[in-house]
C-alpha cells in the first residue's frame, strides 16, 4: 500500500495552502465564530516562525497568501500594520514557543465541544470508538481567564497540553495539535464528533455505557496506528475544495 504523505515541514507554500484549506473546511462544518478564532502552523525547524490567519477576515475568504508570518519571539509583532488578532498572538505565540512538536495548532469554539467544555465535568468518556480515541489522550485546561489578551493565557494552555494532541478548554473551546496541518485537522474533526456523541448521549438522561479501561486503551491505540488515514482524510477534503473553492490556494 502506498503511504500517504503529509505536507513536508518547511515547505511554506504547501503549508500555507494547508492552513487555508483547514480554515475553509472548518467554516464549512460550522466551527467558525464570526471572524474570531485562529489556526497556525510552524514553518521553521524550531517552530518559532509560524503562519496564522489574518485578523478579522472571514474564514470562507482566507487564501494561502493572506496568512501572516510571525516569529513567537518578536516583541514588536503587535505593532505591525498587519498584526494578528491579539488573542491569536497571545495563544499561538506561546504554543509555538513551548511546544515545538506541535507543528500545527487549530483553535476553535465548535458547538458540541464548547457545550461540553461548559460543563462542570467536561471529560470525554469512552462510550464509542470515536470518544475512545481520546481516552487518556486529551488535556483539560480548567482555568479560563477571560478573552486572551496577554501571553500568560497561552503560556498556561501550553503547560496544560504537554504531549497531548488536543486540549479541552473549560468555558472556552478546544485546540488540537499535530505534526502536520492534516493531522491536527483530523484530530479536530474527530474531537468535535466525539463531543457531539457525548452531548447527545447526555441528552437521553440515561446511564452511559462507559468502556472498561482496557478496552478503551486498546481502541485508542488502534486510532494511533491509523496516521495514514488521518492524512488521507485531509487530502480528500482538499480535493473537494480544489473542485469547489480552488481560490484557497491563491
C-alpha positions as CSV (number, residue, x, y, z in Angstrom):
1,X,0.0,0.0,0.0
2,X,1.3,3.5,-0.9
3,X,1.9,5.6,2.2
4,X,0.0,8.9,2.2
5,X,2.4,11.8,2.8
6,X,1.7,14.9,4.9
7,X,3.0,18.2,3.7
8,X,6.7,18.3,4.5
9,X,7.8,20.7,7.3
10,X,9.5,23.8,6.0
11,X,7.6,23.9,2.7
12,X,6.0,27.3,3.3
13,X,3.9,27.4,0.1
14,X,2.4,24.0,0.7
15,X,1.8,24.7,4.4
16,X,0.1,28.0,3.5
17,X,-2.3,26.1,1.3
18,X,-3.0,23.5,4.0
19,X,-3.8,26.2,6.6
20,X,-6.1,28.0,4.2
21,X,-7.8,24.7,3.4
22,X,-8.2,23.9,7.0
23,X,-9.9,27.3,7.6
24,X,-12.2,26.8,4.7
25,X,-13.2,23.3,5.8
26,X,-13.8,24.4,9.4
27,X,-16.1,27.1,8.1
28,X,-18.0,24.5,6.0
29,X,-18.5,22.5,9.2
30,X,-19.8,25.5,11.1
31,X,-16.9,25.6,13.5
32,X,-16.0,29.3,12.9
33,X,-17.2,32.0,15.2
34,X,-17.7,35.3,13.4
35,X,-14.2,36.5,12.3
36,X,-12.6,35.1,15.5
37,X,-10.5,32.0,16.4
38,X,-7.2,31.1,14.9
39,X,-5.3,28.3,13.0
40,X,-1.5,28.4,12.9
41,X,1.3,26.2,11.5
42,X,5.1,26.4,12.1
43,X,7.4,26.7,9.1
44,X,10.8,26.9,10.8
45,X,12.7,23.9,12.2
46,X,12.5,25.2,15.8
47,X,8.8,26.0,15.4
48,X,9.2,29.7,16.3
49,X,8.3,31.0,12.8
50,X,4.6,30.3,12.2
51,X,1.8,31.3,9.9
52,X,-1.6,32.4,11.3
53,X,-4.8,33.6,9.7
54,X,-5.2,37.4,9.3
55,X,-7.1,39.5,11.7
56,X,-10.9,39.6,11.3
57,X,-11.0,38.0,7.8
58,X,-13.9,35.5,7.5
59,X,-12.6,32.0,7.1
60,X,-14.6,31.4,4.0
61,X,-12.4,34.0,2.2
62,X,-8.9,33.3,3.5
63,X,-6.4,32.4,0.9
64,X,-2.9,31.0,1.3
65,X,-1.3,34.3,0.5
66,X,-3.4,36.1,3.2
67,X,-1.7,34.2,6.1
68,X,0.6,36.2,8.3
69,X,4.1,35.1,9.0
70,X,5.1,35.7,12.7
71,X,8.0,34.9,15.0
72,X,6.9,34.0,18.5
73,X,10.0,35.8,20.0
74,X,9.4,39.1,18.2
75,X,8.1,41.6,20.8
76,X,7.1,44.1,18.1
77,X,4.6,41.8,16.4
78,X,1.5,43.6,17.7
79,X,2.9,46.9,16.4
80,X,2.9,45.7,12.8
81,X,0.3,47.1,10.4
82,X,-0.7,43.6,9.6
83,X,-0.6,42.5,13.3
84,X,-2.7,39.3,14.0
85,X,-5.6,39.3,16.3
86,X,-4.4,39.9,19.9
87,X,-5.9,36.7,21.1
88,X,-4.2,34.8,18.3
89,X,-0.9,36.2,19.3
90,X,-1.5,35.5,23.0
91,X,-2.3,31.9,22.4
92,X,-0.4,30.8,19.4
93,X,2.9,32.5,20.0
94,X,3.1,30.7,23.4
95,X,2.1,27.4,21.9
96,X,4.7,27.5,19.2
97,X,7.4,28.7,21.6
98,X,6.7,26.0,24.1
99,X,5.5,23.1,22.0
100,X,7.9,22.7,19.1
101,X,6.5,19.2,18.4
102,X,3.1,20.8,17.7
103,X,3.7,22.0,14.1
104,X,0.1,22.9,13.7
105,X,-2.4,24.4,16.3
106,X,-6.0,24.8,15.5
107,X,-8.1,26.7,18.0
108,X,-11.9,26.9,17.7
109,X,-15.2,27.1,19.6
110,X,-17.2,24.4,17.8
111,X,-20.7,23.9,19.1
112,X,-20.6,20.5,20.7
113,X,-17.1,20.6,22.1
114,X,-17.8,24.1,23.5
115,X,-21.1,22.9,25.0
116,X,-19.2,20.0,26.7
117,X,-16.5,22.5,27.8
118,X,-19.2,24.4,29.6
119,X,-20.0,21.5,31.9
120,X,-18.5,21.1,35.4
121,X,-17.1,17.8,34.2
122,X,-16.1,18.2,30.5
123,X,-14.5,14.8,30.3
124,X,-15.0,12.8,27.1
125,X,-15.8,9.3,28.3
126,X,-15.1,6.3,26.1
127,X,-18.6,5.3,25.1
128,X,-17.9,4.5,21.4
129,X,-14.9,4.2,19.2
130,X,-14.6,7.9,18.4
131,X,-14.8,9.0,22.0
132,X,-12.4,6.3,22.9
133,X,-9.8,7.9,20.6
134,X,-9.4,10.5,23.4
135,X,-9.0,8.1,26.3
136,X,-6.2,9.5,28.4
137,X,-5.1,11.5,25.4
138,X,-6.9,14.8,25.9
139,X,-5.6,17.6,28.1
140,X,-8.0,19.7,30.2
141,X,-7.4,23.4,30.9
142,X,-9.8,24.3,33.7
143,X,-8.5,27.8,34.4
144,X,-10.2,30.0,31.9
145,X,-9.1,33.6,32.4
146,X,-11.4,35.5,30.0
147,X,-10.7,36.6,26.4
148,X,-7.0,36.1,25.9
149,X,-5.1,39.4,25.7
150,X,-1.7,38.6,27.1
151,X,0.8,35.8,26.7
152,X,0.1,34.3,30.1
153,X,-3.1,32.7,28.8
154,X,-1.2,31.0,26.1
155,X,1.6,30.0,28.4
156,X,-0.8,28.3,30.8
157,X,-2.5,26.4,28.0
158,X,0.9,25.3,26.7
159,X,1.8,24.0,30.1
160,X,-1.5,22.1,30.3
161,X,-1.1,20.5,26.9
162,X,2.1,18.6,27.5
163,X,2.5,15.9,24.8
164,X,-1.3,15.6,24.2
165,X,-2.8,16.1,20.7
166,X,-5.6,18.2,22.0
167,X,-6.8,20.3,24.9
168,X,-10.4,20.8,26.1
169,X,-10.5,24.4,27.4
170,X,-13.3,24.7,30.1
171,X,-15.6,27.7,29.5
172,X,-13.8,28.3,26.2
173,X,-13.4,25.8,23.4
174,X,-10.7,23.4,22.1
175,X,-7.3,23.4,20.4
176,X,-5.9,20.5,18.5
177,X,-2.3,19.9,17.5
178,X,-0.3,17.7,15.1
179,X,3.0,17.3,13.3
180,X,1.1,18.5,10.2
181,X,-2.0,20.5,9.5
182,X,-3.6,17.4,8.1
183,X,-3.3,15.5,11.4
184,X,-4.3,18.5,13.5
185,X,-7.4,18.9,11.3
186,X,-8.4,15.3,11.5
187,X,-8.0,15.5,15.3
188,X,-10.3,18.5,15.4
189,X,-12.9,16.7,13.2
190,X,-13.0,13.7,15.5
191,X,-12.8,15.7,18.7
192,X,-15.9,17.7,17.7
193,X,-17.6,14.4,16.6
194,X,-16.7,12.8,20.0
195,X,-18.1,15.8,21.8
196,X,-21.3,15.6,19.7
197,X,-21.8,12.0,20.7
198,X,-21.2,12.9,24.4
199,X,-23.8,15.7,24.3
200,X,-26.4,13.6,22.5
201,X,-25.8,10.7,25.0
202,X,-26.2,13.1,27.9
203,X,-29.4,14.4,26.4
204,X,-31.1,11.0,26.7
205,X,-30.8,11.2,30.5
206,X,-29.9,7.5,30.6
207,X,-26.9,5.9,32.2
208,X,-23.7,5.9,29.9
209,X,-22.2,2.6,28.9
210,X,-18.6,3.5,29.6
211,X,-16.0,1.1,28.3
212,X,-13.7,-0.6,30.7
213,X,-10.2,1.0,30.8
214,X,-8.5,-1.9,29.0
215,X,-10.9,-1.8,26.0
216,X,-10.8,2.0,25.8
217,X,-6.9,1.9,25.7
218,X,-6.9,-0.8,23.1
219,X,-9.3,1.3,21.0
220,X,-7.2,4.4,21.4
221,X,-4.1,2.5,20.4
222,X,-6.0,1.4,17.2
223,X,-6.5,5.0,16.3
224,X,-2.8,5.8,16.8
225,X,-2.0,3.1,14.2
226,X,-4.0,4.9,11.5
227,X,-1.9,8.0,10.8
228,X,-2.2,7.4,7.1
229,X,-6.0,7.6,7.3
230,X,-5.7,10.9,9.1
231,X,-3.6,12.4,6.3
232,X,-5.8,10.8,3.6
233,X,-8.9,12.4,5.2
234,X,-7.5,15.9,4.9
235,X,-6.1,15.2,1.4
236,X,-9.5,14.0,0.2
237,X,-11.2,17.1,1.6
238,X,-8.7,19.3,-0.2
239,X,-9.7,17.6,-3.4
240,X,-13.3,18.7,-2.7
241,X,-12.0,22.3,-2.2
242,X,-10.0,22.1,-5.4
243,X,-13.2,21.4,-7.2
244,X,-15.5,23.9,-5.4
245,X,-13.2,26.6,-3.9
246,X,-9.9,26.4,-5.7
247,X,-9.0,30.0,-4.8
248,X,-7.9,28.9,-1.3
249,X,-4.6,28.1,-2.9
250,X,-4.0,31.6,-4.2
